[in-house]
Every structure is written in C-alpha cells, then in structure tokens.
Amino acid sequence: MEFEELVYLKSHPTWKLLSADNAPMVISFFYHAFIRPGVRTYREEDLITELDDHLFHIRQIAGEKEYPRLAREYLDEWVQPDRAYLRKYYPEVGDEPEFDLTPASEKAIEWLRTLRPKAFVGTESRLQTIFQLLRDVTQATETDPTVRIADLEAQRQTIDAEIARVRGGHLNPFDATQVKEHYLEIEETARRLLADFRQVEENFRQLDRQARERIATSHQSKGALLDEIFGEEDTILKSDQGRSFRAFWGFLMSRERQLELQSLVAKVIALDPVQTLERDPLLPHLKFRLMEAGDKVQKTTSALVEALRRFLDDQAWLENKRIMDLVRSIERRAVELRANPAKDPAFFWMDDVRAEIELPLERGLFVPVTDTGLLDSIVLEGEADFSVDALYLQHFVDRELLKTRIRRLLQEMTQVSLADICVRHPLEKGLSELLAYLQIATQDGRAAIDEDVRQTIAWQDAGGQTRQANIPRIIFAR
C-alpha cells in the first residue's frame, strides 16, 4: 500500500463509515437490519420503522440525548454521494423508494467481523482448498492429451486405493477438530459469497454508466451509434463479471444442485462436533438467500440492458440534427458537472412559453351565492351510548409476509397445508390473519381447497382465550 493510494482511499465510503463519529450506531443498525436477517432491500417506511426501534434501544443504553435526529433525517444523510452508505432507488413497480446496502458498507461490516477473537484459526482446510484450486486450474488448462490422460489415470489409481481401504474397514473419518475447522471455513466462504453479490450488482451498474457516458458524448452517425449501443450491451453480458454470474446462476438453477446443496447442509449441521459450535443462522437458509440475492442481480442486469434499448428508442425520435446536437451537448455537460454540481438550485429558469387562451363559451353561467345559515347555539360535548374501544384496536395484516412464509415452506417441501403453516407460524392476529390466508388461497392458481376434508385452526386471542375455526383443508403447492 503506497502513501498516495492511501490518501486517495480516505475518500472511500468504507473508510468514511469506519471513521465516522456515529459509526457504532450506523454499523450496528446495518448489521441488525440487513446482514443478520439476510434482507436485501427495504421500503422507505419499513426502514424508518426499523431505525426508530434501533435508536430507541440505543438511547436506553447511552442516554436520551444521544442521536437526537429523526430516523428519516439519518437515512437522507446516508444516501448522499459524499457518504453513500445506502443506495436509494425507485423500483420498477410502485412509487415508494427502496433502500439497499452499498458494497462499501458491507465491506466495513465484514472487516469488523474479522476483528472478533476466533476459537481457532483453521489452516489445514485452507491449504487443501489452495491445492484443489491449483489442481483444477492446471488440469483444466492442459492441452496435451498425454499429460491429461496421465493425470486422470493417477486420480483413478488414488480412488481405487481409497475404495480398497474402505472395503478393508479403514474409513479414516475426520476428527472433531477437522469437522469444526471445515465447517467454520464453509460459513466464512458463504458469508463472503453473499457479500459479493452487492459488489457484483454495483459492477453491472458501473458498466452501464460507462456505456451511457460514451454514448452521450458520441458524435457518430445513427448506424455507428446502433453498433455501439448493441456492442455495449454485449460488453455487460460478456464481461468477466457477466460470464461468471451466468455460470453461477445456471449452476444454482439446477434442481439437482439445489437438492444436493440442501442435503449436504442438513447432514453437516447434524454432525455432533458442529452442534457444539455457535452457528451462524446463514447456512441452514443458504439456498434461499443465494437464490434471492442472485435473482436481484439478474433483475438488475435485465433492467440495465432494457434501459440501453429504451435509450436507443429515444434516439429514433431525434430526427432534427439541431435538436440532436443540443441534446448531446446537454448530456456532455451533465457528465462534466456530475462531480461538481451547481451550488444554487435555481441556476436556470425559463419564461412562460405557453399562451393563455380563454374562450368566451368556456365561462360558466352566473350562479347566485347562497348564504349559509349558522345557529348561535353553543355545541356541547356529547356522550356516546356505545363503546368505541374497537376503533382503536384495528391492526394491519401484511399479506406479503404471509406469502413469503408460504414460499419459504414450499422451498422445503412440494406442498404444505394451511394447518401446517399455522403450526410453524402461529396466528398472531387471529381471525383476520386466517381470512388473509384464505384470500391468498382463492387467488393462487396452484392452491387447492378440499371441501370434503375439514381442519381445525386454533389461536389465542388478546385475552388469552383459545379460539378455533373449522375450515376446509387448504393445500398450497409449488
């Protein structure tokens, strides 16, 4: 690390976050809101609620005067370009902004995790990983058939010798230390893999930004511009990042690989030495989190390519050469001013460019003004003859949360009944939550309602009394 490079890195968002005065509050919130539960994005109001709860908890520990600002003000500060702790954007559907953790913030959290003292540092498993990767590279790049065949025959002899030892009763399994070492290495690798997804997504956006800048500053003809736009689309998909991600996504989308991953994780977690460790909740849900993170990157890539195509469609409307020159000059100027925006927001204005036209027949007919009569009597406060407590006991049932529960259970099995769902996730909001499940079942084309078989769903009401509902059997399927 050279001095000049370190001076430049002081402006990196990761460095700024670690050196910020409120870094403990910010990083602990990011960890509990995003990293620990494995959540990729939040809607604005949901994230404000999470931050309000986090600030309330901190003030109970550090004092009421600590961090006096509102949660919304903190979020607005964290998305500014000079900090870039969070990324704020609008989804394709809906008008409520969403927030995602930036790769710089996730790097800060992962680095801080490495400062924790470890029970032991595994060296054997890492050395074996290095040897295996070296073998894979050398074997996959070998072009001499004789050498390749010799390597395969050596592997076959090693496998035959291992089979002979196993048949002779010499299994030589891992001891407890080796099991723990390899398990901790698997956990660390899985965390790094999930952390890399945000960087992958950011790299795709950077490729798209560079492509747009080159197109905006281009002076080429329409035919040459077409070739450049489609070439930039290939640049995104055929880059090292794009090819690596497509290979990963194809591997993960294989049904056999998903079942194998689930089976291997379950077997490893059930080992006795692993049961004695303080396990991260990440690994049991690794398949679901990998698919969720990969799907988000896949959607981002598709959106970037589609945005390039829309950019091409917009160019088709600019037939007048003068208009095209003006638009391109504005785009070039915007690229130049991106790093140094104008200080005064009112740096440009235009006179009214539209004539106000009022037709005589558009005027309405005269309507006499009617006086409103008011009584002089004083309005007294009345007393209700019924209880209004029910007006303050309303609660909201989050249907998206219920759908998420159903999808996660269907990741583990091909079909699941509503009774099984209520056993895994007991009803928290009583009959209204049960009715929400019924509405989801009627709208889901893959759900079946069996009127011939009845099931009883039970829950506890606010007073602690057990309530029951006898309903037809409802089965959700993939």
FIZA-859999 format. One record per residue (C-alpha): x, y, z; residue number from 1; chain; residue in three letters. Coordinates in steps of 0.2 Angstrom, whole numbers, padded with zeros to 4 digits, always signed. Example, Ala and Ser with C-alpha at 12.3 -4.5 7.8 and 13.67 -1.06 7.14 Angstrom:
2
NODE      u      v      w    n  chain  res
NODE  +0062  -0022  +0039    1      A  Ala
NODE  +0068  -0005  +0036    2      A  Ser
This chain:
478
NODE      u      v      w    n  chain  res
NODE  +0000  +0000  +0000    1      A  Met
NODE  +0008  +0016  -0006    2      A  Glu
NODE  +0006  +0033  +0003    3      A  Phe
NODE  -0003  +0041  -0012    4      A  Glu
NODE  -0015  +0026  -0014    5      A  Glu
NODE  -0020  +0028  +0005    6      A  Leu
NODE  -0023  +0046  +0003    7      A  Val
NODE  -0035  +0043  -0011    8      A  Tyr
NODE  -0043  +0029  -0002    9      A  Leu
NODE  -0048  +0041  +0013   10      A  Lys
NODE  -0062  +0047  +0002   11      A  Ser
NODE  -0069  +0029  +0000   12      A  His
NODE  -0086  +0026  +0008   13      A  Pro
NODE  -0079  +0011  +0018   14      A  Thr
NODE  -0066  +0022  +0026   15      A  Trp
NODE  -0078  +0036  +0029   16      A  Lys
NODE  -0090  +0025  +0038   17      A  Leu
NODE  -0077  +0017  +0049   18      A  Leu
NODE  -0070  +0034  +0054   19      A  Ser
NODE  -0087  +0042  +0057   20      A  Ala
NODE  -0091  +0048  +0074   21      A  Asp
NODE  -0108  +0039  +0074   22      A  Asn
NODE  -0100  +0023  +0066   23      A  Ala
NODE  -0106  +0011  +0081   24      A  Pro
NODE  -0124  +0017  +0079   25      A  Met
NODE  -0124  +0016  +0060   26      A  Val
NODE  -0114  -0001  +0058   27      A  Ile
NODE  -0125  -0009  +0072   28      A  Ser
NODE  -0141  -0004  +0063   29      A  Phe
NODE  -0135  -0010  +0046   30      A  Phe
NODE  -0130  -0027  +0054   31      A  Tyr
NODE  -0146  -0030  +0063   32      A  His
NODE  -0157  -0023  +0048   33      A  Ala
NODE  -0148  -0031  +0033   34      A  Phe
NODE  -0134  -0043  +0037   35      A  Ile
NODE  -0141  -0053  +0051   36      A  Arg
NODE  -0159  -0057  +0044   37      A  Pro
NODE  -0152  -0058  +0026   38      A  Gly
NODE  -0163  -0044  +0020   39      A  Val
NODE  -0158  -0037  +0003   40      A  Arg
NODE  -0170  -0022  +0002   41      A  Thr
NODE  -0182  -0011  +0012   42      A  Tyr
NODE  -0196  +0000  +0008   43      A  Arg
NODE  -0193  +0018  +0015   44      A  Glu
NODE  -0207  +0017  +0028   45      A  Glu
NODE  -0201  +0000  +0034   46      A  Asp
NODE  -0183  +0005  +0035   47      A  Leu
NODE  -0188  +0021  +0045   48      A  Ile
NODE  -0198  +0010  +0057   49      A  Thr
NODE  -0183  -0002  +0059   50      A  Glu
NODE  -0171  +0013  +0063   51      A  Leu
NODE  -0184  +0021  +0075   52      A  Asp
NODE  -0183  +0005  +0085   53      A  Asp
NODE  -0164  +0004  +0084   54      A  His
NODE  -0162  +0022  +0090   55      A  Leu
NODE  -0175  +0019  +0104   56      A  Phe
NODE  -0164  +0004  +0110   57      A  His
NODE  -0148  +0014  +0109   58      A  Ile
NODE  -0155  +0029  +0119   59      A  Arg
NODE  -0160  +0017  +0133   60      A  Gln
NODE  -0142  +0012  +0134   61      A  Ile
NODE  -0132  +0028  +0130   62      A  Ala
NODE  -0145  +0041  +0136   63      A  Gly
NODE  -0160  +0050  +0129   64      A  Glu
NODE  -0149  +0064  +0122   65      A  Lys
NODE  -0139  +0053  +0111   66      A  Glu
NODE  -0143  +0053  +0092   67      A  Tyr
NODE  -0157  +0066  +0094   68      A  Pro
NODE  -0161  +0067  +0075   69      A  Arg
NODE  -0176  +0059  +0066   70      A  Leu
NODE  -0174  +0042  +0058   71      A  Ala
NODE  -0179  +0050  +0041   72      A  Arg
NODE  -0165  +0063  +0043   73      A  Glu
NODE  -0152  +0050  +0046   74      A  Tyr
NODE  -0157  +0040  +0030   75      A  Leu
NODE  -0157  +0056  +0019   76      A  Asp
NODE  -0139  +0059  +0025   77      A  Glu
NODE  -0133  +0041  +0022   78      A  Trp
NODE  -0139  +0041  +0004   79      A  Val
NODE  -0129  +0057  +0000   80      A  Gln
NODE  -0115  +0055  -0013   81      A  Pro
NODE  -0102  +0061  +0000   82      A  Asp
NODE  -0106  +0046  +0011   83      A  Arg
NODE  -0115  +0033  +0000   84      A  Ala
NODE  -0118  +0021  +0015   85      A  Tyr
NODE  -0135  +0016  +0007   86      A  Leu
NODE  -0142  +0016  -0010   87      A  Arg
NODE  -0159  +0024  -0013   88      A  Lys
NODE  -0169  +0020  -0029   89      A  Tyr
NODE  -0186  +0018  -0036   90      A  Tyr
NODE  -0192  +0000  -0041   91      A  Pro
NODE  -0200  -0004  -0057   92      A  Glu
NODE  -0217  -0006  -0049   93      A  Val
NODE  -0223  +0007  -0036   94      A  Gly
NODE  -0219  +0024  -0031   95      A  Asp
NODE  -0211  +0021  -0014   96      A  Glu
NODE  -0192  +0022  -0014   97      A  Pro
NODE  -0182  +0007  -0008   98      A  Glu
NODE  -0165  +0006  +0001   99      A  Phe
NODE  -0151  -0006  -0001  100      A  Asp
NODE  -0134  -0008  +0007  101      A  Leu
NODE  -0120  -0002  -0003  102      A  Thr
NODE  -0105  -0014  -0006  103      A  Pro
NODE  -0094  -0001  +0004  104      A  Ala
NODE  -0104  -0003  +0019  105      A  Ser
NODE  -0105  -0022  +0018  106      A  Glu
NODE  -0086  -0022  +0017  107      A  Lys
NODE  -0084  -0012  +0033  108      A  Ala
NODE  -0096  -0024  +0042  109      A  Ile
NODE  -0086  -0039  +0036  110      A  Glu
NODE  -0070  -0032  +0041  111      A  Trp
NODE  -0076  -0028  +0058  112      A  Leu
NODE  -0082  -0046  +0060  113      A  Arg
NODE  -0064  -0052  +0057  114      A  Thr
NODE  -0058  -0042  +0072  115      A  Leu
NODE  -0068  -0054  +0084  116      A  Arg
NODE  -0057  -0067  +0093  117      A  Pro
NODE  -0059  -0084  +0085  118      A  Lys
NODE  -0059  -0101  +0094  119      A  Ala
NODE  -0045  -0106  +0082  120      A  Phe
NODE  -0039  -0102  +0065  121      A  Val
NODE  -0040  -0116  +0053  122      A  Gly
NODE  -0025  -0119  +0042  123      A  Thr
NODE  -0027  -0137  +0035  124      A  Glu
NODE  -0044  -0134  +0026  125      A  Ser
NODE  -0037  -0118  +0018  126      A  Arg
NODE  -0021  -0126  +0012  127      A  Leu
NODE  -0032  -0141  +0005  128      A  Gln
NODE  -0043  -0128  -0004  129      A  Thr
NODE  -0027  -0119  -0012  130      A  Ile
NODE  -0021  -0136  -0018  131      A  Phe
NODE  -0038  -0141  -0025  132      A  Gln
NODE  -0039  -0124  -0034  133      A  Leu
NODE  -0022  -0126  -0041  134      A  Leu
NODE  -0025  -0144  -0047  135      A  Arg
NODE  -0042  -0138  -0056  136      A  Asp
NODE  -0033  -0124  -0065  137      A  Val
NODE  -0018  -0134  -0071  138      A  Thr
NODE  -0029  -0149  -0076  139      A  Gln
NODE  -0042  -0138  -0085  140      A  Ala
NODE  -0029  -0128  -0095  141      A  Thr
NODE  -0019  -0143  -0100  142      A  Glu
NODE  -0019  -0145  -0119  143      A  Thr
NODE  -0008  -0160  -0121  144      A  Asp
NODE  -0019  -0176  -0122  145      A  Pro
NODE  -0005  -0187  -0115  146      A  Thr
NODE  -0002  -0177  -0099  147      A  Val
NODE  -0021  -0175  -0097  148      A  Arg
NODE  -0023  -0194  -0098  149      A  Ile
NODE  -0009  -0197  -0086  150      A  Ala
NODE  -0017  -0185  -0073  151      A  Asp
NODE  -0034  -0195  -0075  152      A  Leu
NODE  -0026  -0212  -0073  153      A  Glu
NODE  -0017  -0205  -0057  154      A  Ala
NODE  -0033  -0200  -0050  155      A  Gln
NODE  -0041  -0217  -0054  156      A  Arg
NODE  -0027  -0226  -0045  157      A  Gln
NODE  -0030  -0215  -0030  158      A  Thr
NODE  -0048  -0218  -0030  159      A  Ile
NODE  -0046  -0237  -0032  160      A  Asp
NODE  -0034  -0237  -0017  161      A  Ala
NODE  -0046  -0227  -0007  162      A  Glu
NODE  -0060  -0240  -0011  163      A  Ile
NODE  -0049  -0254  -0006  164      A  Ala
NODE  -0045  -0246  +0011  165      A  Arg
NODE  -0064  -0243  +0014  166      A  Val
NODE  -0068  -0261  +0009  167      A  Arg
NODE  -0054  -0267  +0022  168      A  Gly
NODE  -0063  -0257  +0036  169      A  Gly
NODE  -0051  -0242  +0036  170      A  His
NODE  -0063  -0227  +0034  171      A  Leu
NODE  -0051  -0214  +0042  172      A  Asn
NODE  -0065  -0201  +0045  173      A  Pro
NODE  -0062  -0183  +0051  174      A  Phe
NODE  -0059  -0180  +0069  175      A  Asp
NODE  -0069  -0167  +0079  176      A  Ala
NODE  -0056  -0153  +0076  177      A  Thr
NODE  -0056  -0156  +0057  178      A  Gln
NODE  -0075  -0156  +0056  179      A  Val
NODE  -0076  -0139  +0066  180      A  Lys
NODE  -0062  -0131  +0055  181      A  Glu
NODE  -0070  -0136  +0039  182      A  His
NODE  -0087  -0130  +0045  183      A  Tyr
NODE  -0081  -0113  +0050  184      A  Leu
NODE  -0072  -0112  +0033  185      A  Glu
NODE  -0089  -0116  +0025  186      A  Ile
NODE  -0098  -0102  +0035  187      A  Glu
NODE  -0085  -0089  +0031  188      A  Glu
NODE  -0085  -0093  +0012  189      A  Thr
NODE  -0104  -0092  +0012  190      A  Ala
NODE  -0104  -0075  +0020  191      A  Arg
NODE  -0091  -0069  +0008  192      A  Arg
NODE  -0101  -0076  -0006  193      A  Leu
NODE  -0117  -0067  -0001  194      A  Leu
NODE  -0107  -0051  +0002  195      A  Ala
NODE  -0100  -0051  -0015  196      A  Asp
NODE  -0117  -0051  -0023  197      A  Phe
NODE  -0119  -0032  -0019  198      A  Arg
NODE  -0102  -0029  -0027  199      A  Gln
NODE  -0107  -0039  -0042  200      A  Val
NODE  -0123  -0028  -0044  201      A  Glu
NODE  -0113  -0012  -0042  202      A  Glu
NODE  -0101  -0018  -0055  203      A  Asn
NODE  -0115  -0021  -0068  204      A  Phe
NODE  -0122  -0003  -0064  205      A  Arg
NODE  -0104  +0004  -0067  206      A  Gln
NODE  -0103  -0004  -0084  207      A  Leu
NODE  -0120  +0003  -0089  208      A  Asp
NODE  -0115  +0020  -0083  209      A  Arg
NODE  -0099  +0020  -0093  210      A  Gln
NODE  -0108  +0014  -0108  211      A  Ala
NODE  -0121  +0028  -0106  212      A  Arg
NODE  -0107  +0041  -0104  213      A  Glu
NODE  -0098  +0035  -0120  214      A  Arg
NODE  -0115  +0036  -0130  215      A  Ile
NODE  -0119  +0053  -0123  216      A  Ala
NODE  -0103  +0060  -0129  217      A  Thr
NODE  -0103  +0051  -0146  218      A  Ser
NODE  -0103  +0061  -0162  219      A  His
NODE  -0106  +0046  -0173  220      A  Gln
NODE  -0119  +0043  -0186  221      A  Ser
NODE  -0135  +0034  -0182  222      A  Lys
NODE  -0129  +0017  -0189  223      A  Gly
NODE  -0112  +0019  -0179  224      A  Ala
NODE  -0122  +0023  -0164  225      A  Leu
NODE  -0133  +0007  -0166  226      A  Leu
NODE  -0117  -0003  -0167  227      A  Asp
NODE  -0110  +0005  -0151  228      A  Glu
NODE  -0126  +0003  -0141  229      A  Ile
NODE  -0128  -0016  -0145  230      A  Phe
NODE  -0109  -0018  -0143  231      A  Gly
NODE  -0111  -0010  -0125  232      A  Glu
NODE  -0125  -0022  -0121  233      A  Glu
NODE  -0113  -0037  -0126  234      A  Asp
NODE  -0100  -0029  -0115  235      A  Thr
NODE  -0111  -0030  -0100  236      A  Ile
NODE  -0116  -0048  -0103  237      A  Leu
NODE  -0099  -0054  -0110  238      A  Lys
NODE  -0088  -0046  -0097  239      A  Ser
NODE  -0079  -0057  -0084  240      A  Asp
NODE  -0092  -0052  -0071  241      A  Gln
NODE  -0106  -0056  -0083  242      A  Gly
NODE  -0099  -0073  -0088  243      A  Arg
NODE  -0095  -0078  -0070  244      A  Ser
NODE  -0113  -0073  -0064  245      A  Phe
NODE  -0121  -0083  -0078  246      A  Arg
NODE  -0111  -0098  -0074  247      A  Ala
NODE  -0116  -0097  -0056  248      A  Phe
NODE  -0134  -0094  -0060  249      A  Trp
NODE  -0135  -0109  -0071  250      A  Gly
NODE  -0127  -0120  -0058  251      A  Phe
NODE  -0139  -0114  -0044  252      A  Leu
NODE  -0155  -0115  -0055  253      A  Met
NODE  -0152  -0134  -0057  254      A  Ser
NODE  -0165  -0144  -0047  255      A  Arg
NODE  -0152  -0157  -0044  256      A  Glu
NODE  -0139  -0145  -0037  257      A  Arg
NODE  -0152  -0137  -0026  258      A  Gln
NODE  -0157  -0153  -0018  259      A  Leu
NODE  -0139  -0158  -0016  260      A  Glu
NODE  -0135  -0142  -0008  261      A  Leu
NODE  -0150  -0144  +0004  262      A  Gln
NODE  -0145  -0162  +0008  263      A  Ser
NODE  -0126  -0158  +0011  264      A  Leu
NODE  -0130  -0143  +0023  265      A  Val
NODE  -0143  -0154  +0033  266      A  Ala
NODE  -0130  -0168  +0035  267      A  Lys
NODE  -0116  -0156  +0040  268      A  Val
NODE  -0126  -0147  +0053  269      A  Ile
NODE  -0132  -0163  +0061  270      A  Ala
NODE  -0114  -0168  +0065  271      A  Leu
NODE  -0110  -0169  +0084  272      A  Asp
NODE  -0095  -0158  +0083  273      A  Pro
NODE  -0105  -0144  +0073  274      A  Val
NODE  -0118  -0145  +0086  275      A  Gln
NODE  -0106  -0138  +0099  276      A  Thr
NODE  -0102  -0123  +0089  277      A  Leu
NODE  -0110  -0106  +0090  278      A  Glu
NODE  -0118  -0107  +0072  279      A  Arg
NODE  -0122  -0093  +0061  280      A  Asp
NODE  -0141  -0094  +0055  281      A  Pro
NODE  -0135  -0091  +0037  282      A  Leu
NODE  -0130  -0109  +0032  283      A  Leu
NODE  -0147  -0118  +0035  284      A  Pro
NODE  -0155  -0105  +0024  285      A  His
NODE  -0141  -0103  +0011  286      A  Leu
NODE  -0150  -0109  -0004  287      A  Lys
NODE  -0165  -0097  -0001  288      A  Phe
NODE  -0153  -0082  +0002  289      A  Arg
NODE  -0142  -0087  -0013  290      A  Leu
NODE  -0157  -0088  -0025  291      A  Met
NODE  -0164  -0071  -0018  292      A  Glu
NODE  -0148  -0062  -0020  293      A  Ala
NODE  -0145  -0070  -0037  294      A  Gly
NODE  -0162  -0065  -0043  295      A  Asp
NODE  -0160  -0047  -0038  296      A  Lys
NODE  -0144  -0046  -0048  297      A  Val
NODE  -0152  -0055  -0063  298      A  Gln
NODE  -0166  -0042  -0062  299      A  Lys
NODE  -0154  -0028  -0061  300      A  Thr
NODE  -0144  -0034  -0076  301      A  Thr
NODE  -0160  -0036  -0086  302      A  Ser
NODE  -0166  -0019  -0081  303      A  Ala
NODE  -0149  -0011  -0087  304      A  Leu
NODE  -0150  -0020  -0104  305      A  Val
NODE  -0168  -0014  -0106  306      A  Glu
NODE  -0163  +0004  -0101  307      A  Ala
NODE  -0150  +0003  -0115  308      A  Leu
NODE  -0163  -0002  -0128  309      A  Arg
NODE  -0175  +0012  -0122  310      A  Arg
NODE  -0161  +0024  -0124  311      A  Phe
NODE  -0160  +0018  -0142  312      A  Leu
NODE  -0178  +0020  -0145  313      A  Asp
NODE  -0177  +0038  -0138  314      A  Asp
NODE  -0164  +0042  -0151  315      A  Gln
NODE  -0175  +0037  -0165  316      A  Ala
NODE  -0186  +0052  -0161  317      A  Trp
NODE  -0172  +0065  -0163  318      A  Leu
NODE  -0173  +0067  -0182  319      A  Glu
NODE  -0169  +0085  -0182  320      A  Asn
NODE  -0150  +0087  -0182  321      A  Lys
NODE  -0151  +0104  -0172  322      A  Arg
NODE  -0161  +0096  -0158  323      A  Ile
NODE  -0149  +0081  -0158  324      A  Met
NODE  -0134  +0092  -0156  325      A  Asp
NODE  -0142  +0102  -0142  326      A  Leu
NODE  -0147  +0086  -0133  327      A  Val
NODE  -0130  +0079  -0134  328      A  Arg
NODE  -0122  +0095  -0128  329      A  Ser
NODE  -0133  +0095  -0113  330      A  Ile
NODE  -0128  +0076  -0110  331      A  Glu
NODE  -0110  +0080  -0111  332      A  Arg
NODE  -0111  +0095  -0100  333      A  Arg
NODE  -0121  +0084  -0087  334      A  Ala
NODE  -0107  +0071  -0087  335      A  Val
NODE  -0094  +0085  -0084  336      A  Glu
NODE  -0104  +0093  -0070  337      A  Leu
NODE  -0109  +0077  -0061  338      A  Arg
NODE  -0094  +0078  -0050  339      A  Ala
NODE  -0096  +0096  -0047  340      A  Asn
NODE  -0115  +0101  -0047  341      A  Pro
NODE  -0121  +0118  -0046  342      A  Ala
NODE  -0122  +0126  -0028  343      A  Lys
NODE  -0138  +0136  -0031  344      A  Asp
NODE  -0153  +0125  -0035  345      A  Pro
NODE  -0161  +0140  -0045  346      A  Ala
NODE  -0146  +0141  -0058  347      A  Phe
NODE  -0158  +0141  -0073  348      A  Phe
NODE  -0176  +0147  -0077  349      A  Trp
NODE  -0187  +0150  -0092  350      A  Met
NODE  -0200  +0162  -0096  351      A  Asp
NODE  -0218  +0156  -0099  352      A  Asp
NODE  -0218  +0148  -0116  353      A  Val
NODE  -0236  +0145  -0117  354      A  Arg
NODE  -0250  +0157  -0122  355      A  Ala
NODE  -0265  +0158  -0110  356      A  Glu
NODE  -0281  +0156  -0121  357      A  Ile
NODE  -0298  +0158  -0113  358      A  Glu
NODE  -0314  +0155  -0124  359      A  Leu
NODE  -0330  +0165  -0120  360      A  Pro
NODE  -0340  +0150  -0121  361      A  Leu
NODE  -0330  +0141  -0108  362      A  Glu
NODE  -0335  +0153  -0095  363      A  Arg
NODE  -0349  +0146  -0083  364      A  Gly
NODE  -0366  +0154  -0081  365      A  Leu
NODE  -0369  +0165  -0066  366      A  Phe
NODE  -0374  +0156  -0050  367      A  Val
NODE  -0382  +0166  -0036  368      A  Pro
NODE  -0372  +0164  -0020  369      A  Val
NODE  -0382  +0155  -0006  370      A  Thr
NODE  -0380  +0161  +0011  371      A  Asp
NODE  -0376  +0148  +0024  372      A  Thr
NODE  -0386  +0150  +0040  373      A  Gly
NODE  -0377  +0147  +0056  374      A  Leu
NODE  -0386  +0144  +0073  375      A  Leu
NODE  -0380  +0154  +0088  376      A  Asp
NODE  -0382  +0139  +0100  377      A  Ser
NODE  -0366  +0133  +0108  378      A  Ile
NODE  -0361  +0115  +0103  379      A  Val
NODE  -0359  +0104  +0119  380      A  Leu
NODE  -0348  +0088  +0120  381      A  Glu
NODE  -0359  +0073  +0120  382      A  Gly
NODE  -0358  +0056  +0127  383      A  Glu
NODE  -0358  +0040  +0116  384      A  Ala
NODE  -0371  +0026  +0121  385      A  Asp
NODE  -0359  +0013  +0114  386      A  Phe
NODE  -0341  +0008  +0117  387      A  Ser
NODE  -0328  +0015  +0104  388      A  Val
NODE  -0314  +0005  +0110  389      A  Asp
NODE  -0314  -0006  +0094  390      A  Ala
NODE  -0310  +0009  +0084  391      A  Leu
NODE  -0293  +0009  +0092  392      A  Tyr
NODE  -0289  -0009  +0091  393      A  Leu
NODE  -0288  -0010  +0072  394      A  Gln
NODE  -0272  -0019  +0066  395      A  His
NODE  -0264  -0022  +0049  396      A  Phe
NODE  -0261  -0040  +0041  397      A  Val
NODE  -0246  -0040  +0030  398      A  Asp
NODE  -0251  -0051  +0016  399      A  Arg
NODE  -0234  -0050  +0008  400      A  Glu
NODE  -0227  -0058  +0024  401      A  Leu
NODE  -0239  -0072  +0024  402      A  Leu
NODE  -0235  -0076  +0005  403      A  Lys
NODE  -0216  -0076  +0010  404      A  Thr
NODE  -0219  -0089  +0024  405      A  Arg
NODE  -0228  -0100  +0011  406      A  Ile
NODE  -0214  -0098  -0002  407      A  Arg
NODE  -0201  -0102  +0011  408      A  Arg
NODE  -0210  -0118  +0017  409      A  Leu
NODE  -0213  -0123  -0001  410      A  Leu
NODE  -0194  -0122  -0004  411      A  Gln
NODE  -0193  -0137  +0009  412      A  Glu
NODE  -0207  -0147  +0003  413      A  Met
NODE  -0218  -0149  -0013  414      A  Thr
NODE  -0234  -0145  -0004  415      A  Gln
NODE  -0240  -0138  +0013  416      A  Val
NODE  -0257  -0137  +0021  417      A  Ser
NODE  -0263  -0121  +0030  418      A  Leu
NODE  -0264  -0131  +0046  419      A  Ala
NODE  -0245  -0135  +0044  420      A  Asp
NODE  -0242  -0117  +0041  421      A  Ile
NODE  -0251  -0111  +0056  422      A  Cys
NODE  -0241  -0124  +0067  423      A  Val
NODE  -0224  -0117  +0060  424      A  Arg
NODE  -0231  -0099  +0061  425      A  His
NODE  -0245  -0097  +0074  426      A  Pro
NODE  -0258  -0085  +0070  427      A  Leu
NODE  -0253  -0068  +0078  428      A  Glu
NODE  -0268  -0058  +0073  429      A  Lys
NODE  -0282  -0070  +0075  430      A  Gly
NODE  -0296  -0072  +0063  431      A  Leu
NODE  -0291  -0058  +0052  432      A  Ser
NODE  -0274  -0066  +0048  433      A  Glu
NODE  -0284  -0083  +0045  434      A  Leu
NODE  -0295  -0074  +0032  435      A  Leu
NODE  -0280  -0066  +0024  436      A  Ala
NODE  -0273  -0084  +0021  437      A  Tyr
NODE  -0290  -0089  +0014  438      A  Leu
NODE  -0290  -0075  +0002  439      A  Gln
NODE  -0272  -0079  -0004  440      A  Ile
NODE  -0278  -0097  -0007  441      A  Ala
NODE  -0293  -0091  -0018  442      A  Thr
NODE  -0281  -0080  -0028  443      A  Gln
NODE  -0267  -0093  -0030  444      A  Asp
NODE  -0270  -0104  -0045  445      A  Gly
NODE  -0259  -0118  -0038  446      A  Arg
NODE  -0268  -0119  -0021  447      A  Ala
NODE  -0282  -0132  -0018  448      A  Ala
NODE  -0297  -0131  -0007  449      A  Ile
NODE  -0304  -0148  -0002  450      A  Asp
NODE  -0322  -0146  +0004  451      A  Glu
NODE  -0323  -0165  +0009  452      A  Asp
NODE  -0310  -0164  +0022  453      A  Val
NODE  -0311  -0152  +0037  454      A  Arg
NODE  -0297  -0145  +0048  455      A  Gln
NODE  -0297  -0135  +0064  456      A  Thr
NODE  -0286  -0120  +0066  457      A  Ile
NODE  -0283  -0113  +0084  458      A  Ala
NODE  -0276  -0097  +0090  459      A  Trp
NODE  -0275  -0086  +0106  460      A  Gln
NODE  -0285  -0070  +0106  461      A  Asp
NODE  -0280  -0054  +0115  462      A  Ala
NODE  -0287  -0060  +0131  463      A  Gly
NODE  -0278  -0076  +0131  464      A  Gly
NODE  -0293  -0087  +0127  465      A  Gln
NODE  -0291  -0101  +0114  466      A  Thr
NODE  -0302  -0098  +0098  467      A  Arg
NODE  -0305  -0111  +0085  468      A  Gln
NODE  -0311  -0111  +0067  469      A  Ala
NODE  -0316  -0126  +0057  470      A  Asn
NODE  -0312  -0124  +0038  471      A  Ile
NODE  -0310  -0135  +0023  472      A  Pro
NODE  -0292  -0141  +0020  473      A  Arg
NODE  -0282  -0129  +0010  474      A  Ile
NODE  -0266  -0135  +0002  475      A  Ile
NODE  -0253  -0124  -0006  476      A  Phe
NODE  -0241  -0132  -0020  477      A  Ala
NODE  -0226  -0126  -0030  478      A  Arg
